[in-house]
Amino acid sequence: MQIHTRFSGELAATIGKHRFTLSLPQNATVGDLLDLLCQEYPDSTAKLRATVQIIAGRHVTLSESLTDGQEVAFLLPMAGG
């Protein structure tokens, strides 16, 4: 299945792109997608693991099942002061 990914500012700069599409097996989860991204972009693993994952405007857990054509946004939490 095809999963669309989107990355926020600093993470997109580190990875080198804001959006792209990946192929994953059926029954893949958000955790599977995150693991694949960490393998593809090992220098970004710490940042990827710190992200909040969003699907259709809602926070999801790593065990959330994915469906073909979904977009998963990876957003770095922001600290305020």
N, C-alpha and C positions, 0 to 999 in steps of 0.2 A: 504494500500500500504506500501511497505517497503522503508524506507529512510536510507541511510548510512550517518553517521556523522563522522567528523574528527576534532580533536582539536589540537591546537598548544601548545607548550611547557608548560608554567606555568598553563594554563587552563587544559591541559591534566593531569598534576600532581595533581591539585586540585580535579578534577573529578575522577581520578584514572585509566583512560584508554585513549588511543589515538583515538580509533575507535570503533564504535559499530553500530548496526542497530536497528531502532525503527519502530513500526507499527503506521501508521497514517491513518485517514479516507481519502477517495477520496476527492479531491478539497481542501486539506489542503494547507496552505501557509507556507512560511518561518517563519512568525510571530507565527503561530500555533505550529511549531516545537520548536521555542525558548521558548514559554510559557510552553510547555511540559517539556523541559529540566530544566527550572527554578523550576517547581514543583518537578521534580525528584531529583534535586540537589540544594536545597534551599540555601546552604552555598556558592554556586557559582553564585548566581543570579546577583550580581553586576558585576562580570567579564563577565558572559554570555551576559548581556545587553550592555556591552562595546565593544563586538566583531564586526568585519566586517564579513559578511556572503558572501561566495564565492561558486558559482556553475559553473562548467566547465570553471574555470579561469576568471570569471567575477563577479564583485561586484553586489549583488542583494539587493532589498528592502524587507522589511518584508511582503509586499503584493504580492510578487512573488509566483505564484502557483507552487507546486511541482508535479512531476510525479514519478510513481513507479520506483524504482531502482536508483534514483538520489543520488549523494553524495553532502552533504552540508558541507563545511569547515567553522569552526568558528575560526577566527584568531584575536588575541589581537593586537591592533595597537601598533606600536613601536615608542618611542620618541628618538630623536637623540640630540646630542649636539656638 
